[in-house]
Amino acid sequence: MSDTLNRLAEVLEERKQAAPDSSYVASLYAKGLNKILEKVGEECTETLLAAKDAEHSGETRDVVYETADLWFHSMVMLSRLGLGPKDILDE
């Protein structure tokens, strides 16, 4: 799994140099940390709601989907702050 996280971290770093209109991540970087944090908060809320729904329905597909979005946007946030998966895994 750490190979996947490291590869994603590399791509996120590359996107820092990209034009904002060329990639979603580059556009987030261009909008600044507050916009990135908004996305993390949005994805967190969606993950929580999906988990509550899953508890009642037994269907977990949305939990997986929303958690993937949360992890992704968390990685963008970490990258913006000069951090990566190693920093988190070391903790």
PDB file with one MODEL, atoms N, CA, C and O in Angstrom:
MODEL        1
ATOM      1  N   MET A   1       0.809  -1.188   0.000  1.00  0.00           N
ATOM      2  CA  MET A   1       0.000   0.000   0.000  1.00  0.00           C
ATOM      3  C   MET A   1       0.858   1.260   0.000  1.00  0.00           C
ATOM      4  O   MET A   1       0.484   2.255  -0.621  1.00  0.00           O
ATOM      5  N   SER A   2       1.998   1.236   0.683  1.00  0.00           N
ATOM      6  CA  SER A   2       2.816   2.443   0.741  1.00  0.00           C
ATOM      7  C   SER A   2       3.338   2.829  -0.641  1.00  0.00           C
ATOM      8  O   SER A   2       3.585   4.008  -0.894  1.00  0.00           O
ATOM      9  N   ASP A   3       3.510   1.854  -1.542  1.00  0.00           N
ATOM     10  CA  ASP A   3       3.911   2.188  -2.915  1.00  0.00           C
ATOM     11  C   ASP A   3       2.842   3.040  -3.591  1.00  0.00           C
ATOM     12  O   ASP A   3       3.163   4.003  -4.287  1.00  0.00           O
ATOM     13  N   THR A   4       1.582   2.690  -3.389  1.00  0.00           N
ATOM     14  CA  THR A   4       0.483   3.454  -3.973  1.00  0.00           C
ATOM     15  C   THR A   4       0.449   4.855  -3.388  1.00  0.00           C
ATOM     16  O   THR A   4       0.292   5.832  -4.120  1.00  0.00           O
ATOM     17  N   LEU A   5       0.594   4.958  -2.083  1.00  0.00           N
ATOM     18  CA  LEU A   5       0.595   6.276  -1.442  1.00  0.00           C
ATOM     19  C   LEU A   5       1.777   7.115  -1.904  1.00  0.00           C
ATOM     20  O   LEU A   5       1.637   8.315  -2.141  1.00  0.00           O
ATOM     21  N   ASN A   6       2.938   6.484  -2.033  1.00  0.00           N
ATOM     22  CA  ASN A   6       4.121   7.220  -2.495  1.00  0.00           C
ATOM     23  C   ASN A   6       3.958   7.691  -3.930  1.00  0.00           C
ATOM     24  O   ASN A   6       4.356   8.808  -4.263  1.00  0.00           O
ATOM     25  N   ARG A   7       3.387   6.870  -4.768  1.00  0.00           N
ATOM     26  CA  ARG A   7       3.150   7.269  -6.164  1.00  0.00           C
ATOM     27  C   ARG A   7       2.158   8.427  -6.230  1.00  0.00           C
ATOM     28  O   ARG A   7       2.356   9.379  -6.985  1.00  0.00           O
ATOM     29  N   LEU A   8       1.099   8.343  -5.442  1.00  0.00           N
ATOM     30  CA  LEU A   8       0.138   9.438  -5.397  1.00  0.00           C
ATOM     31  C   LEU A   8       0.825  10.713  -4.915  1.00  0.00           C
ATOM     32  O   LEU A   8       0.596  11.783  -5.479  1.00  0.00           O
ATOM     33  N   ALA A   9       1.651  10.621  -3.898  1.00  0.00           N
ATOM     34  CA  ALA A   9       2.371  11.791  -3.398  1.00  0.00           C
ATOM     35  C   ALA A   9       3.245  12.401  -4.490  1.00  0.00           C
ATOM     36  O   ALA A   9       3.338  13.624  -4.593  1.00  0.00           O
ATOM     37  N   GLU A  10       3.883  11.567  -5.301  1.00  0.00           N
ATOM     38  CA  GLU A  10       4.704  12.071  -6.411  1.00  0.00           C
ATOM     39  C   GLU A  10       3.854  12.819  -7.424  1.00  0.00           C
ATOM     40  O   GLU A  10       4.232  13.898  -7.879  1.00  0.00           O
ATOM     41  N   VAL A  11       2.718  12.257  -7.774  1.00  0.00           N
ATOM     42  CA  VAL A  11       1.816  12.913  -8.732  1.00  0.00           C
ATOM     43  C   VAL A  11       1.332  14.243  -8.166  1.00  0.00           C
ATOM     44  O   VAL A  11       1.286  15.242  -8.884  1.00  0.00           O
ATOM     45  N   LEU A  12       0.973  14.262  -6.891  1.00  0.00           N
ATOM     46  CA  LEU A  12       0.513  15.508  -6.276  1.00  0.00           C
ATOM     47  C   LEU A  12       1.604  16.571  -6.311  1.00  0.00           C
ATOM     48  O   LEU A  12       1.323  17.744  -6.559  1.00  0.00           O
ATOM     49  N   GLU A  13       2.834  16.168  -6.066  1.00  0.00           N
ATOM     50  CA  GLU A  13       3.954  17.124  -6.154  1.00  0.00           C
ATOM     51  C   GLU A  13       4.107  17.666  -7.572  1.00  0.00           C
ATOM     52  O   GLU A  13       4.344  18.859  -7.763  1.00  0.00           O
ATOM     53  N   GLU A  14       3.973  16.792  -8.562  1.00  0.00           N
ATOM     54  CA  GLU A  14       4.062  17.227  -9.957  1.00  0.00           C
ATOM     55  C   GLU A  14       2.982  18.247 -10.290  1.00  0.00           C
ATOM     56  O   GLU A  14       3.222  19.186 -11.049  1.00  0.00           O
ATOM     57  N   ARG A  15       1.818  18.066  -9.734  1.00  0.00           N
ATOM     58  CA  ARG A  15       0.688  18.963 -10.025  1.00  0.00           C
ATOM     59  C   ARG A  15       0.908  20.361  -9.475  1.00  0.00           C
ATOM     60  O   ARG A  15       0.249  21.302  -9.917  1.00  0.00           O
ATOM     61  N   LYS A  16       1.820  20.520  -8.519  1.00  0.00           N
ATOM     62  CA  LYS A  16       2.127  21.858  -8.002  1.00  0.00           C
ATOM     63  C   LYS A  16       2.692  22.754  -9.098  1.00  0.00           C
ATOM     64  O   LYS A  16       2.557  23.977  -9.041  1.00  0.00           O
ATOM     65  N   GLN A  17       3.323  22.142 -10.091  1.00  0.00           N
ATOM     66  CA  GLN A  17       3.924  22.905 -11.187  1.00  0.00           C
ATOM     67  C   GLN A  17       2.982  23.060 -12.378  1.00  0.00           C
ATOM     68  O   GLN A  17       3.300  23.784 -13.322  1.00  0.00           O
ATOM     69  N   ALA A  18       1.853  22.406 -12.349  1.00  0.00           N
ATOM     70  CA  ALA A  18       0.930  22.406 -13.485  1.00  0.00           C
ATOM     71  C   ALA A  18       0.065  23.665 -13.484  1.00  0.00           C
ATOM     72  O   ALA A  18      -0.146  24.296 -12.448  1.00  0.00           O
ATOM     73  N   ALA A  19      -0.422  24.006 -14.655  1.00  0.00           N
ATOM     74  CA  ALA A  19      -1.353  25.130 -14.790  1.00  0.00           C
ATOM     75  C   ALA A  19      -2.678  24.767 -14.134  1.00  0.00           C
ATOM     76  O   ALA A  19      -3.141  23.634 -14.263  1.00  0.00           O
ATOM     77  N   PRO A  20      -3.293  25.718 -13.430  1.00  0.00           N
ATOM     78  CA  PRO A  20      -4.557  25.435 -12.732  1.00  0.00           C
ATOM     79  C   PRO A  20      -5.662  24.889 -13.628  1.00  0.00           C
ATOM     80  O   PRO A  20      -6.511  24.127 -13.166  1.00  0.00           O
ATOM     81  N   ASP A  21      -5.662  25.268 -14.897  1.00  0.00           N
ATOM     82  CA  ASP A  21      -6.716  24.779 -15.790  1.00  0.00           C
ATOM     83  C   ASP A  21      -6.384  23.430 -16.410  1.00  0.00           C
ATOM     84  O   ASP A  21      -7.158  22.905 -17.211  1.00  0.00           O
ATOM     85  N   SER A  22      -5.234  22.868 -16.043  1.00  0.00           N
ATOM     86  CA  SER A  22      -4.826  21.592 -16.636  1.00  0.00           C
ATOM     87  C   SER A  22      -5.148  20.386 -15.764  1.00  0.00           C
ATOM     88  O   SER A  22      -5.157  19.257 -16.253  1.00  0.00           O
ATOM     89  N   SER A  23      -5.417  20.614 -14.459  1.00  0.00           N
ATOM     90  CA  SER A  23      -5.744  19.487 -13.584  1.00  0.00           C
ATOM     91  C   SER A  23      -6.531  19.973 -12.378  1.00  0.00           C
ATOM     92  O   SER A  23      -6.396  21.113 -11.933  1.00  0.00           O
ATOM     93  N   TYR A  24      -7.351  19.077 -11.868  1.00  0.00           N
ATOM     94  CA  TYR A  24      -8.157  19.377 -10.685  1.00  0.00           C
ATOM     95  C   TYR A  24      -7.265  19.724  -9.496  1.00  0.00           C
ATOM     96  O   TYR A  24      -7.522  20.698  -8.788  1.00  0.00           O
ATOM     97  N   VAL A  25      -6.220  18.930  -9.275  1.00  0.00           N
ATOM     98  CA  VAL A  25      -5.334  19.159  -8.138  1.00  0.00           C
ATOM     99  C   VAL A  25      -4.603  20.486  -8.284  1.00  0.00           C
ATOM    100  O   VAL A  25      -4.468  21.229  -7.311  1.00  0.00           O
ATOM    101  N   ALA A  26      -4.134  20.787  -9.479  1.00  0.00           N
ATOM    102  CA  ALA A  26      -3.465  22.070  -9.698  1.00  0.00           C
ATOM    103  C   ALA A  26      -4.414  23.220  -9.412  1.00  0.00           C
ATOM    104  O   ALA A  26      -3.999  24.249  -8.878  1.00  0.00           O
ATOM    105  N   SER A  27      -5.682  23.057  -9.761  1.00  0.00           N
ATOM    106  CA  SER A  27      -6.651  24.121  -9.478  1.00  0.00           C
ATOM    107  C   SER A  27      -6.868  24.273  -7.973  1.00  0.00           C
ATOM    108  O   SER A  27      -7.048  25.389  -7.486  1.00  0.00           O
ATOM    109  N   LEU A  28      -6.852  23.166  -7.233  1.00  0.00           N
ATOM    110  CA  LEU A  28      -6.966  23.263  -5.768  1.00  0.00           C
ATOM    111  C   LEU A  28      -5.762  23.993  -5.178  1.00  0.00           C
ATOM    112  O   LEU A  28      -5.921  24.865  -4.323  1.00  0.00           O
ATOM    113  N   TYR A  29      -4.561  23.640  -5.631  1.00  0.00           N
ATOM    114  CA  TYR A  29      -3.370  24.320  -5.136  1.00  0.00           C
ATOM    115  C   TYR A  29      -3.453  25.819  -5.421  1.00  0.00           C
ATOM    116  O   TYR A  29      -3.098  26.634  -4.569  1.00  0.00           O
ATOM    117  N   ALA A  30      -3.915  26.180  -6.601  1.00  0.00           N
ATOM    118  CA  ALA A  30      -3.996  27.584  -6.984  1.00  0.00           C
ATOM    119  C   ALA A  30      -4.997  28.348  -6.120  1.00  0.00           C
ATOM    120  O   ALA A  30      -4.821  29.541  -5.874  1.00  0.00           O
ATOM    121  N   LYS A  31      -6.038  27.668  -5.661  1.00  0.00           N
ATOM    122  CA  LYS A  31      -7.061  28.321  -4.831  1.00  0.00           C
ATOM    123  C   LYS A  31      -6.620  28.466  -3.379  1.00  0.00           C
ATOM    124  O   LYS A  31      -7.211  29.236  -2.622  1.00  0.00           O
ATOM    125  N   GLY A  32      -5.592  27.735  -2.993  1.00  0.00           N
ATOM    126  CA  GLY A  32      -5.030  27.899  -1.656  1.00  0.00           C
ATOM    127  C   GLY A  32      -5.512  26.882  -0.641  1.00  0.00           C
ATOM    128  O   GLY A  32      -6.400  26.070  -0.900  1.00  0.00           O
ATOM    129  N   LEU A  33      -4.889  26.962   0.524  1.00  0.00           N
ATOM    130  CA  LEU A  33      -5.139  25.988   1.577  1.00  0.00           C
ATOM    131  C   LEU A  33      -6.595  25.997   2.037  1.00  0.00           C
ATOM    132  O   LEU A  33      -7.155  24.933   2.298  1.00  0.00           O
ATOM    133  N   ASN A  34      -7.217  27.157   2.141  1.00  0.00           N
ATOM    134  CA  ASN A  34      -8.605  27.183   2.616  1.00  0.00           C
ATOM    135  C   ASN A  34      -9.528  26.370   1.725  1.00  0.00           C
ATOM    136  O   ASN A  34     -10.407  25.672   2.232  1.00  0.00           O
ATOM    137  N   LYS A  35      -9.353  26.440   0.417  1.00  0.00           N
ATOM    138  CA  LYS A  35     -10.187  25.658  -0.495  1.00  0.00           C
ATOM    139  C   LYS A  35      -9.917  24.164  -0.315  1.00  0.00           C
ATOM    140  O   LYS A  35     -10.844  23.355  -0.332  1.00  0.00           O
ATOM    141  N   ILE A  36      -8.660  23.808  -0.144  1.00  0.00           N
ATOM    142  CA  ILE A  36      -8.310  22.403   0.090  1.00  0.00           C
ATOM    143  C   ILE A  36      -8.957  21.918   1.388  1.00  0.00           C
ATOM    144  O   ILE A  36      -9.497  20.813   1.438  1.00  0.00           O
ATOM    145  N   LEU A  37      -8.903  22.733   2.426  1.00  0.00           N
ATOM    146  CA  LEU A  37      -9.503  22.356   3.700  1.00  0.00           C
ATOM    147  C   LEU A  37     -11.024  22.233   3.588  1.00  0.00           C
ATOM    148  O   LEU A  37     -11.622  21.367   4.226  1.00  0.00           O
ATOM    149  N   GLU A  38     -11.648  23.086   2.788  1.00  0.00           N
ATOM    150  CA  GLU A  38     -13.086  22.951   2.533  1.00  0.00           C
ATOM    151  C   GLU A  38     -13.398  21.583   1.946  1.00  0.00           C
ATOM    152  O   GLU A  38     -14.358  20.926   2.350  1.00  0.00           O
ATOM    153  N   LYS A  39     -12.575  21.158   0.985  1.00  0.00           N
ATOM    154  CA  LYS A  39     -12.793  19.844   0.352  1.00  0.00           C
ATOM    155  C   LYS A  39     -12.589  18.719   1.356  1.00  0.00           C
ATOM    156  O   LYS A  39     -13.351  17.752   1.358  1.00  0.00           O
ATOM    157  N   VAL A  40     -11.576  18.827   2.208  1.00  0.00           N
ATOM    158  CA  VAL A  40     -11.356  17.793   3.227  1.00  0.00           C
ATOM    159  C   VAL A  40     -12.575  17.726   4.144  1.00  0.00           C
ATOM    160  O   VAL A  40     -13.058  16.638   4.456  1.00  0.00           O
ATOM    161  N   GLY A  41     -13.070  18.874   4.571  1.00  0.00           N
ATOM    162  CA  GLY A  41     -14.246  18.906   5.435  1.00  0.00           C
ATOM    163  C   GLY A  41     -15.478  18.331   4.755  1.00  0.00           C
ATOM    164  O   GLY A  41     -16.237  17.576   5.362  1.00  0.00           O
ATOM    165  N   GLU A  42     -15.671  18.693   3.493  1.00  0.00           N
ATOM    166  CA  GLU A  42     -16.807  18.167   2.721  1.00  0.00           C
ATOM    167  C   GLU A  42     -16.739  16.653   2.614  1.00  0.00           C
ATOM    168  O   GLU A  42     -17.735  15.962   2.826  1.00  0.00           O
ATOM    169  N   GLU A  43     -15.554  16.140   2.282  1.00  0.00           N
ATOM    170  CA  GLU A  43     -15.396  14.690   2.132  1.00  0.00           C
ATOM    171  C   GLU A  43     -15.532  13.977   3.469  1.00  0.00           C
ATOM    172  O   GLU A  43     -16.038  12.857   3.523  1.00  0.00           O
ATOM    173  N   CYS A  44     -15.094  14.602   4.530  1.00  0.00           N
ATOM    174  CA  CYS A  44     -15.245  14.025   5.863  1.00  0.00           C
ATOM    175  C   CYS A  44     -16.727  13.877   6.202  1.00  0.00           C
ATOM    176  O   CYS A  44     -17.165  12.825   6.666  1.00  0.00           O
ATOM    177  N   THR A  45     -17.491  14.942   5.963  1.00  0.00           N
ATOM    178  CA  THR A  45     -18.930  14.895   6.230  1.00  0.00           C
ATOM    179  C   THR A  45     -19.607  13.814   5.397  1.00  0.00           C
ATOM    180  O   THR A  45     -20.439  13.062   5.904  1.00  0.00           O
ATOM    181  N   GLU A  46     -19.249  13.739   4.117  1.00  0.00           N
ATOM    182  CA  GLU A  46     -19.849  12.727   3.247  1.00  0.00           C
ATOM    183  C   GLU A  46     -19.494  11.315   3.702  1.00  0.00           C
ATOM    184  O   GLU A  46     -20.313  10.402   3.595  1.00  0.00           O
ATOM    185  N   THR A  47     -18.281  11.136   4.208  1.00  0.00           N
ATOM    186  CA  THR A  47     -17.867   9.833   4.723  1.00  0.00           C
ATOM    187  C   THR A  47     -18.677   9.461   5.960  1.00  0.00           C
ATOM    188  O   THR A  47     -19.134   8.326   6.096  1.00  0.00           O
ATOM    189  N   LEU A  48     -18.847  10.412   6.847  1.00  0.00           N
ATOM    190  CA  LEU A  48     -19.629  10.152   8.059  1.00  0.00           C
ATOM    191  C   LEU A  48     -21.075   9.797   7.728  1.00  0.00           C
ATOM    192  O   LEU A  48     -21.636   8.863   8.300  1.00  0.00           O
ATOM    193  N   LEU A  49     -21.668  10.537   6.813  1.00  0.00           N
ATOM    194  CA  LEU A  49     -23.054  10.255   6.426  1.00  0.00           C
ATOM    195  C   LEU A  49     -23.181   8.884   5.762  1.00  0.00           C
ATOM    196  O   LEU A  49     -24.144   8.156   6.003  1.00  0.00           O
ATOM    197  N   ALA A  50     -22.203   8.541   4.924  1.00  0.00           N
ATOM    198  CA  ALA A  50     -22.224   7.230   4.272  1.00  0.00           C
ATOM    199  C   ALA A  50     -22.101   6.114   5.306  1.00  0.00           C
ATOM    200  O   ALA A  50     -22.745   5.073   5.176  1.00  0.00           O
ATOM    201  N   ALA A  51     -21.282   6.326   6.324  1.00  0.00           N
ATOM    202  CA  ALA A  51     -21.123   5.311   7.370  1.00  0.00           C
ATOM    203  C   ALA A  51     -22.420   5.128   8.158  1.00  0.00           C
ATOM    204  O   ALA A  51     -22.813   4.007   8.477  1.00  0.00           O
ATOM    205  N   LYS A  52     -23.069   6.234   8.461  1.00  0.00           N
ATOM    206  CA  LYS A  52     -24.349   6.135   9.185  1.00  0.00           C
ATOM    207  C   LYS A  52     -25.380   5.399   8.339  1.00  0.00           C
ATOM    208  O   LYS A  52     -26.117   4.553   8.847  1.00  0.00           O
ATOM    209  N   ASP A  53     -25.433   5.721   7.045  1.00  0.00           N
ATOM    210  CA  ASP A  53     -26.361   5.021   6.153  1.00  0.00           C
ATOM    211  C   ASP A  53     -26.032   3.535   6.075  1.00  0.00           C
ATOM    212  O   ASP A  53     -26.930   2.692   6.068  1.00  0.00           O
ATOM    213  N   ALA A  54     -24.747   3.221   6.016  1.00  0.00           N
ATOM    214  CA  ALA A  54     -24.313   1.824   5.896  1.00  0.00           C
ATOM    215  C   ALA A  54     -24.695   1.006   7.126  1.00  0.00           C
ATOM    216  O   ALA A  54     -25.008  -0.180   7.025  1.00  0.00           O
ATOM    217  N   GLU A  55     -24.664   1.652   8.282  1.00  0.00           N
ATOM    218  CA  GLU A  55     -25.027   0.928   9.501  1.00  0.00           C
ATOM    219  C   GLU A  55     -26.471   0.422   9.418  1.00  0.00           C
ATOM    220  O   GLU A  55     -26.794  -0.656   9.917  1.00  0.00           O
ATOM    221  N   HIS A  56     -27.317   1.209   8.789  1.00  0.00           N
ATOM    222  CA  HIS A  56     -28.730   0.835   8.700  1.00  0.00           C
ATOM    223  C   HIS A  56     -29.029  -0.054   7.498  1.00  0.00           C
ATOM    224  O   HIS A  56     -29.863  -0.957   7.567  1.00  0.00           O
ATOM    225  N   SER A  57     -28.327   0.220   6.387  1.00  0.00           N
ATOM    226  CA  SER A  57     -28.649  -0.517   5.161  1.00  0.00           C
ATOM    227  C   SER A  57     -27.789  -1.752   4.954  1.00  0.00           C
ATOM    228  O   SER A  57     -28.196  -2.681   4.256  1.00  0.00           O
ATOM    229  N   GLY A  58     -26.601  -1.771   5.554  1.00  0.00           N
ATOM    230  CA  GLY A  58     -25.669  -2.870   5.321  1.00  0.00           C
ATOM    231  C   GLY A  58     -24.868  -2.707   4.043  1.00  0.00           C
ATOM    232  O   GLY A  58     -23.978  -3.511   3.767  1.00  0.00           O
ATOM    233  N   GLU A  59     -25.171  -1.675   3.255  1.00  0.00           N
ATOM    234  CA  GLU A  59     -24.473  -1.408   1.989  1.00  0.00           C
ATOM    235  C   GLU A  59     -23.293  -0.468   2.268  1.00  0.00           C
ATOM    236  O   GLU A  59     -23.481   0.657   2.731  1.00  0.00           O
ATOM    237  N   THR A  60     -22.077  -0.944   1.980  1.00  0.00           N
ATOM    238  CA  THR A  60     -20.872  -0.179   2.333  1.00  0.00           C
ATOM    239  C   THR A  60     -20.154   0.455   1.143  1.00  0.00           C
ATOM    240  O   THR A  60     -19.116   1.095   1.315  1.00  0.00           O
ATOM    241  N   ARG A  61     -20.696   0.283  -0.056  1.00  0.00           N
ATOM    242  CA  ARG A  61     -20.017   0.812  -1.249  1.00  0.00           C
ATOM    243  C   ARG A  61     -19.754   2.317  -1.131  1.00  0.00           C
ATOM    244  O   ARG A  61     -18.664   2.782  -1.464  1.00  0.00           O
ATOM    245  N   ASP A  62     -20.750   3.081  -0.655  1.00  0.00           N
ATOM    246  CA  ASP A  62     -20.580   4.530  -0.535  1.00  0.00           C
ATOM    247  C   ASP A  62     -19.548   4.901   0.528  1.00  0.00           C
ATOM    248  O   ASP A  62     -18.865   5.918   0.403  1.00  0.00           O
ATOM    249  N   VAL A  63     -19.432   4.082   1.569  1.00  0.00           N
ATOM    250  CA  VAL A  63     -18.410   4.339   2.586  1.00  0.00           C
ATOM    251  C   VAL A  63     -17.021   4.242   1.963  1.00  0.00           C
ATOM    252  O   VAL A  63     -16.157   5.082   2.212  1.00  0.00           O
ATOM    253  N   VAL A  64     -16.819   3.219   1.160  1.00  0.00           N
ATOM    254  CA  VAL A  64     -15.523   3.035   0.496  1.00  0.00           C
ATOM    255  C   VAL A  64     -15.247   4.201  -0.454  1.00  0.00           C
ATOM    256  O   VAL A  64     -14.151   4.760  -0.443  1.00  0.00           O
ATOM    257  N   TYR A  65     -16.221   4.567  -1.264  1.00  0.00           N
ATOM    258  CA  TYR A  65     -16.074   5.656  -2.231  1.00  0.00           C
ATOM    259  C   TYR A  65     -15.757   6.973  -1.523  1.00  0.00           C
ATOM    260  O   TYR A  65     -14.829   7.684  -1.909  1.00  0.00           O
ATOM    261  N   GLU A  66     -16.525   7.291  -0.493  1.00  0.00           N
ATOM    262  CA  GLU A  66     -16.327   8.563   0.208  1.00  0.00           C
ATOM    263  C   GLU A  66     -15.015   8.572   0.992  1.00  0.00           C
ATOM    264  O   GLU A  66     -14.358   9.609   1.085  1.00  0.00           O
ATOM    265  N   THR A  67     -14.636   7.438   1.550  1.00  0.00           N
ATOM    266  CA  THR A  67     -13.360   7.365   2.263  1.00  0.00           C
ATOM    267  C   THR A  67     -12.197   7.558   1.296  1.00  0.00           C
ATOM    268  O   THR A  67     -11.205   8.199   1.643  1.00  0.00           O
ATOM    269  N   ALA A  68     -12.308   7.015   0.097  1.00  0.00           N
ATOM    270  CA  ALA A  68     -11.268   7.230  -0.915  1.00  0.00           C
ATOM    271  C   ALA A  68     -11.134   8.721  -1.219  1.00  0.00           C
ATOM    272  O   ALA A  68     -10.020   9.236  -1.325  1.00  0.00           O
ATOM    273  N   ASP A  69     -12.262   9.414  -1.359  1.00  0.00           N
ATOM    274  CA  ASP A  69     -12.218  10.867  -1.592  1.00  0.00           C
ATOM    275  C   ASP A  69     -11.587  11.598  -0.410  1.00  0.00           C
ATOM    276  O   ASP A  69     -10.805  12.530  -0.597  1.00  0.00           O
ATOM    277  N   LEU A  70     -11.924  11.177   0.798  1.00  0.00           N
ATOM    278  CA  LEU A  70     -11.363  11.799   1.993  1.00  0.00           C
ATOM    279  C   LEU A  70      -9.855  11.601   2.052  1.00  0.00           C
ATOM    280  O   LEU A  70      -9.106  12.542   2.314  1.00  0.00           O
ATOM    281  N   TRP A  71      -9.420  10.380   1.807  1.00  0.00           N
ATOM    282  CA  TRP A  71      -7.975  10.115   1.802  1.00  0.00           C
ATOM    283  C   TRP A  71      -7.272  10.947   0.735  1.00  0.00           C
ATOM    284  O   TRP A  71      -6.222  11.536   0.989  1.00  0.00           O
ATOM    285  N   PHE A  72      -7.861  10.992  -0.465  1.00  0.00           N
ATOM    286  CA  PHE A  72      -7.250  11.741  -1.554  1.00  0.00           C
ATOM    287  C   PHE A  72      -7.094  13.212  -1.184  1.00  0.00           C
ATOM    288  O   PHE A  72      -6.011  13.780  -1.320  1.00  0.00           O
ATOM    289  N   HIS A  73      -8.163  13.818  -0.724  1.00  0.00           N
ATOM    290  CA  HIS A  73      -8.093  15.247  -0.407  1.00  0.00           C
ATOM    291  C   HIS A  73      -7.203  15.505   0.808  1.00  0.00           C
ATOM    292  O   HIS A  73      -6.589  16.567   0.908  1.00  0.00           O
ATOM    293  N   SER A  74      -7.125  14.550   1.727  1.00  0.00           N
ATOM    294  CA  SER A  74      -6.182  14.672   2.835  1.00  0.00           C
ATOM    295  C   SER A  74      -4.747  14.655   2.323  1.00  0.00           C
ATOM    296  O   SER A  74      -3.896  15.392   2.822  1.00  0.00           O
ATOM    297  N   MET A  75      -4.482  13.826   1.342  1.00  0.00           N
ATOM    298  CA  MET A  75      -3.150  13.786   0.729  1.00  0.00           C
ATOM    299  C   MET A  75      -2.819  15.110   0.032  1.00  0.00           C
ATOM    300  O   MET A  75      -1.680  15.574   0.088  1.00  0.00           O
ATOM    301  N   VAL A  76      -3.807  15.711  -0.620  1.00  0.00           N
ATOM    302  CA  VAL A  76      -3.591  17.022  -1.246  1.00  0.00           C
ATOM    303  C   VAL A  76      -3.240  18.041  -0.165  1.00  0.00           C
ATOM    304  O   VAL A  76      -2.316  18.836  -0.341  1.00  0.00           O
ATOM    305  N   MET A  77      -3.959  18.025   0.936  1.00  0.00           N
ATOM    306  CA  MET A  77      -3.687  18.936   2.044  1.00  0.00           C
ATOM    307  C   MET A  77      -2.267  18.732   2.575  1.00  0.00           C
ATOM    308  O   MET A  77      -1.522  19.694   2.760  1.00  0.00           O
ATOM    309  N   LEU A  78      -1.902  17.479   2.815  1.00  0.00           N
ATOM    310  CA  LEU A  78      -0.563  17.187   3.308  1.00  0.00           C
ATOM    311  C   LEU A  78       0.493  17.698   2.341  1.00  0.00           C
ATOM    312  O   LEU A  78       1.478  18.310   2.752  1.00  0.00           O
ATOM    313  N   SER A  79       0.284  17.449   1.065  1.00  0.00           N
ATOM    314  CA  SER A  79       1.232  17.885   0.051  1.00  0.00           C
ATOM    315  C   SER A  79       1.378  19.404   0.053  1.00  0.00           C
ATOM    316  O   SER A  79       2.488  19.928  -0.046  1.00  0.00           O
ATOM    317  N   ARG A  80       0.266  20.097   0.163  1.00  0.00           N
ATOM    318  CA  ARG A  80       0.287  21.568   0.207  1.00  0.00           C
ATOM    319  C   ARG A  80       1.148  22.064   1.370  1.00  0.00           C
ATOM    320  O   ARG A  80       1.794  23.107   1.274  1.00  0.00           O
ATOM    321  N   LEU A  81       1.148  21.305   2.465  1.00  0.00           N
ATOM    322  CA  LEU A  81       1.905  21.671   3.658  1.00  0.00           C
ATOM    323  C   LEU A  81       3.318  21.098   3.673  1.00  0.00           C
ATOM    324  O   LEU A  81       4.036  21.221   4.664  1.00  0.00           O
ATOM    325  N   GLY A  82       3.712  20.467   2.558  1.00  0.00           N
ATOM    326  CA  GLY A  82       5.065  19.920   2.466  1.00  0.00           C
ATOM    327  C   GLY A  82       5.227  18.587   3.172  1.00  0.00           C
ATOM    328  O   GLY A  82       6.342  18.184   3.503  1.00  0.00           O
ATOM    329  N   LEU A  83       4.114  17.903   3.402  1.00  0.00           N
ATOM    330  CA  LEU A  83       4.146  16.605   4.072  1.00  0.00           C
ATOM    331  C   LEU A  83       3.733  15.510   3.107  1.00  0.00           C
ATOM    332  O   LEU A  83       3.197  15.785   2.033  1.00  0.00           O
ATOM    333  N   GLY A  84       3.979  14.287   3.487  1.00  0.00           N
ATOM    334  CA  GLY A  84       3.607  13.164   2.643  1.00  0.00           C
ATOM    335  C   GLY A  84       3.237  11.952   3.471  1.00  0.00           C
ATOM    336  O   GLY A  84       3.193  12.022   4.699  1.00  0.00           O
ATOM    337  N   PRO A  85       2.971  10.844   2.807  1.00  0.00           N
ATOM    338  CA  PRO A  85       2.538   9.635   3.514  1.00  0.00           C
ATOM    339  C   PRO A  85       3.553   9.137   4.529  1.00  0.00           C
ATOM    340  O   PRO A  85       3.171   8.587   5.562  1.00  0.00           O
ATOM    341  N   LYS A  86       4.832   9.317   4.257  1.00  0.00           N
ATOM    342  CA  LYS A  86       5.858   8.849   5.197  1.00  0.00           C
ATOM    343  C   LYS A  86       5.717   9.540   6.542  1.00  0.00           C
ATOM    344  O   LYS A  86       5.893   8.913   7.587  1.00  0.00           O
ATOM    345  N   ASP A  87       5.401  10.827   6.522  1.00  0.00           N
ATOM    346  CA  ASP A  87       5.232  11.555   7.773  1.00  0.00           C
ATOM    347  C   ASP A  87       4.120  10.941   8.620  1.00  0.00           C
ATOM    348  O   ASP A  87       4.250  10.841   9.840  1.00  0.00           O
ATOM    349  N   ILE A  88       3.047  10.537   7.988  1.00  0.00           N
ATOM    350  CA  ILE A  88       1.917   9.962   8.701  1.00  0.00           C
ATOM    351  C   ILE A  88       2.228   8.536   9.141  1.00  0.00           C
ATOM    352  O   ILE A  88       1.940   8.156  10.276  1.00  0.00           O
ATOM    353  N   LEU A  89       2.813   7.752   8.245  1.00  0.00           N
ATOM    354  CA  LEU A  89       3.154   6.367   8.577  1.00  0.00           C
ATOM    355  C   LEU A  89       4.202   6.307   9.690  1.00  0.00           C
ATOM    356  O   LEU A  89       4.167   5.403  10.525  1.00  0.00           O
ATOM    357  N   ASP A  90       5.125   7.258   9.706  1.00  0.00           N
ATOM    358  CA  ASP A  90       6.124   7.304  10.783  1.00  0.00           C
ATOM    359  C   ASP A  90       5.466   7.567  12.137  1.00  0.00           C
ATOM    360  O   ASP A  90       5.912   7.062  13.167  1.00  0.00           O
ATOM    361  N   GLU A  91       4.420   8.349  12.114  1.00  0.00           N
ATOM    362  CA  GLU A  91       3.709   8.654  13.370  1.00  0.00           C
ATOM    363  C   GLU A  91       3.018   7.397  13.901  1.00  0.00           C
ATOM    364  O   GLU A  91       2.368   7.444  14.946  1.00  0.00           O
TER     365      GLU A  91
ENDMDL
END
